[in-house]
Amino acid sequence: MDHFVYRDRTLFCEDVPVPELADTYGTPLYVYSQATLLRHLTEIQTAFAQANPIVCYSVKTNGNLSLCRLMAEHGAGFDVTSGGELYRALRAGSKGSKIVFAGVGKSDAEMKTGLENGVFLFNVESEGELHALGEVARSLGVKAPVALRVNPDLPPKTHAKTDTSVKGVKFGLDIETIIDVAKSVVGHPGLAVVGLHMHLGSPILKADPYREGAAKAVALVKAFRAQGHDIRYLNMGGGFGIHYRKQEALPAAAFAEVILPAVKETGCQLVLEPGRFIVGNAGLLVSRVVFTKSTGGKHYVIQDAAMNDLIRPTLYDSFHRIWPVHPRAEVPERPDDYEAEIPGTFAQDVVGPVCESGDFFAKGRNLPALARGDLLATFSAGAYGMAMASNYNSRLRAAEILVTGRTHRLIRRRETFEDLVACEDDCLS
Ligand SMILES: *Cc1c(COP(=O)(O)O)cnc(C)c1O
C-alpha cells in the first residue's frame, strides 16, 4: 500500500496535490511519501521482530541523505557497496557499528575507511578480498569482522541482470568451495569470520528461494562453527519484491515465515539488507508532456523525463505504471490493471528527449489522449530511479521532494548548468 491516491481526478501524495509540487519545483520531479517509506520499514521490522534483526537499508537503492537520515532515525542500519555510500550513511547520521560493507571490488582504501569507522560486518566475496582485508586489518592492528558471502547456486528467479545467486555470476564464494576458504582463515590474526551472507537477487516475488537459501545457510553456519569460527550473524540480504504492475508482491511476513525458522536454528542474529521494499513504492516520478506525435503507425508521448532520470525500463525491461496526474472523465481515475484494455485509451509509447531509441518508459501502453503540458506520473520509481540517474545528453538531474502530510520540502535541488561543468571548468586551459 502507498500514499499516492486520486481525489476528484487529481493525484495526491499524502495530502499534497501533485500539480502543486510540479508548479513549485518543476519537472521532472521525484516525489517521495514519508508515510509510505516508514510504513515499509516498519513492516519489515515487525515481521522479523522475533529475530531482533538489524535492518540495514541498502543505500544503493536510493542514497538521498534526507531519506537515509529518516531511516537512521527510525532504527535502520545501512548496507553500503562503496566508499561513497559509506560516506553517505555516515553523513546521514549512522554509526559505523550499524553499517555492513558489501561489494565484490572493495579497494584497500575503502577497506581502511570501513575499519576506521568500525563497520560491523564486511561481506566478503572472494579469497583475494579476504586476504587483502586481513592485510589491511593487520596493518591497522585490528581484526576485520567478516561475513562470507555465499553464492547458493539456486535456479533463476528474476531478470538475468539482477539475479545474483545462480551459478557463474560474479557474486559471492562458490558453495562448493566456501568451506575450504573458511578453513584457510581459522585463527587468522587480521580476520574474525563471524557471519554468513547471501543476497539472492532482486526483485523476488516468491518466498521459496529464501526457504532454499536459508536451508543452505544453516548447513554452512554449522560447518563454519565446526571449524572453530564463532558465527553470530546470518545476513539474508535484500531483494524483496514490490508492486510494479499490480498487487503482485508478498508482504514481509511471507519472507519472515521461511527465514525465521532457519535463523532460530542457528541462534544467529539476523541481518537484512532491504532497499526496494522500503523505498520503491514510496517514490513517484512526475513528468510533463512536451509533444505528442504519430509516426510509422505508432503514437508517441514525448515527456520531459528520460532514460537518464529512470533507466530501469531500458536496462531491465521493467514495467512501471504510468497514468495522468489529472485523468479525464472518459477514463478510469486509476486503472486496476494497466496491462488490460482500458476504455478511453489507445496504445502509446512513452519516451523522453534523449537521443537513443532505448530512451523509453513504456511501449504500447494504454493511455488516454494527452496534450502538451499534461502531467504524467510514473509510479514505483523510488528504488533504482534517482540512484541511477545520470547527466547523459547533458541533462540536469531532477529535483527530489519529500512529502509528509500536508507539507513538502526539497531534499535535493535540481542541478544547474554550472553543476554540469563544475568538475571541468577549472581544467579549461
Ligand atoms: C542491491 C543489494 C541489496 C538490496 O536489494 P533490494 O532488492 O533493493 O532489496 C541488498 N544486498 C546486496 C548485497 C545488494 O547488492
The ligand as a Tripos MOL2 file, in Angstrom:
@<TRIPOS>MOLECULE
LIG
   15    15     1     0     0
SMALL
NO_CHARGES

@<TRIPOS>ATOM
      1 C1         21.2390   -4.4510   -4.1300 C.3       1 LIG1
      2 C2         21.5070   -5.2130   -2.9050 C.ar      1 LIG1
      3 C3         20.5800   -5.2130   -1.8620 C.ar      1 LIG1
      4 C4         19.2360   -4.5280   -1.9540 C.3       1 LIG1
      5 O1         18.3780   -5.1680   -2.8290 O.3       1 LIG1
      6 P1         16.8190   -4.7540   -2.8640 P.3       1 LIG1
      7 O2         16.2320   -5.5610   -3.9290 O.co2     1 LIG1
      8 O3         16.7910   -3.2990   -3.1900 O.co2     1 LIG1
      9 O4         16.2570   -5.0630   -1.5470 O.co2     1 LIG1
     10 C5         20.9140   -5.8790   -0.7020 C.ar      1 LIG1
     11 N1         22.0900   -6.5210   -0.5790 N.ar      1 LIG1
     12 C6         23.0120   -6.5590   -1.5700 C.ar      1 LIG1
     13 C7         24.2830   -7.2740   -1.3510 C.3       1 LIG1
     14 C8         22.7430   -5.9190   -2.7700 C.ar      1 LIG1
     15 O5         23.6320   -5.9650   -3.7560 O.3       1 LIG1
@<TRIPOS>BOND
     1     1     2 1
     2     2     3 ar
     3     2    14 ar
     4     3     4 1
     5     3    10 ar
     6     4     5 1
     7     5     6 1
     8     6     7 2
     9     6     8 1
    10     6     9 1
    11    10    11 ar
    12    11    12 ar
    13    12    13 1
    14    12    14 ar
    15    14    15 1
@<TRIPOS>SUBSTRUCTURE
     1 LIG1         1 GROUP 0 **** ****
